[in-house]
Amino acid sequence: MSQAEAVRKASPLWTLGLFRSELLTTFRRWRTLALLGVLAAVPVLVGIAVRIETGDGSSAGGGGGGGGGPAFISQITNNGLFLVFTALAAILPFFLPMAIGVVAGDAVAGEAGAGTLRYLLVAPAGRSRLLLTKYAAVMTFCLVATLVVAVSALITGALLFPLGDLTTISGTRIGFSEGLARALLIALVVAVSLIGVAALGLFVSTLTNSGIAAMATTVGLLITVQILDQIPQLHALHPYLFSHYWLSFADLMREPVYWDDLTKNLGLQALYAAVFGSAAWARFTAKDITA
């Protein structure tokens, strides 16, 4: 049977099985569990630090304008739900994308280094389907990692601080249920904000047979982009860096919601995903698999 015939015989159910297998492989790794554990610990540490700082948990001050972590931190003692927003703002610039870079960088290169990539390609999947499955698994990890942080922050906030109606960045009041819905929406936006990083890591992963080299390169690129985004002299370049609009999720806590930077962020992530996803596909489908 030719490879083309094998790919045609791969049913959607078989593809779902391949995706399930990829998810099990990813989430059974000790490295993945350790990354999720570290991410879950960040909200706990932030919550404990704020609790110790405020002593009896009384208000530490009002919320500011602007929309990053500091404006949320000042509101945590008033409402534990703000710990969700603070934790996401704290991990998004580095910890969360680093975890995504590690998982994405290892997706193909790790298989090649372990000598299992050739056996995966023997199955009736085809390179394109296998690459899409791996990208879908990385994106699933993005979502799971973000929700782990959000749930950890929500539990910690509920244990250490009161819950109730929220005051938005704009100064208006919204109910707790609406605030909870916005917290979930923010978590989803944060996860989607990482599709560009996931595609970049997957592309790097197709360039080498060393999982460690791919992970290190992806994390190095993340750090480099973050540094470039902080240099004022490069302000003309900033809107094109995938990390520039990451913290725009704070605009979901305005009333009404300010969509401008949010849509720019999502459009930029889609562009990065398309460019580096296409590059990964071009490289992987033409790659000589020797291991």
C-alpha angles and dihedrals in degrees: 000000000000122000091249091054091048092053091050090052092054101104125206088253089056090050090051088052090051090051091048090050091050091051092050091049092050098046095042093061114105088222091059093047090048091052091050090048092053092048091049090050095057096073090045092053092046092048093049091047092052091045092052092045093052094040104201094028095254121150116294096195142300127294120266133219121255108069116243133104099295094058089053096043092060089057099049095090090052094049128008091212088076088068087073092058093042094050093050090048089050098050100036099076094056123342099057097043089045090056090048090048091053094050095042094044091054096045098093104005092053091055091048093049092049092049094240099109094083091053092051090054091052088066117085094264107099124215096273093052092046092050092048090049091053092048090050089051091051090050090050088054088051090056095043093048092050093048091048089058093045095048093045090050093047093051093045092046092050092050098046105031140031122267127215144102116354134227110221125219087260091058098250124126125241130181123260093249091054090046090052090050090051090049089056091047090050091051090052091048090050091051092049089048088068099058090096092053090047091053091046092051092047091052092050088048091060092055098066143030092222116091092195092052092049093049093047092048093049093048090046091054090049091053091046093052091048091052092048090051090059097052109098093203089065095054091126089060097045099084089059096052112100092228097051098091098032095111092050087099085086087074087072086072092060124097107250098023114249106225103178100090091034093059091044089053095049092045092049092049091050090052093051091046091051095046099044093034089056091045090051091050092048092049097043097046091051097039120117104233107211099155 
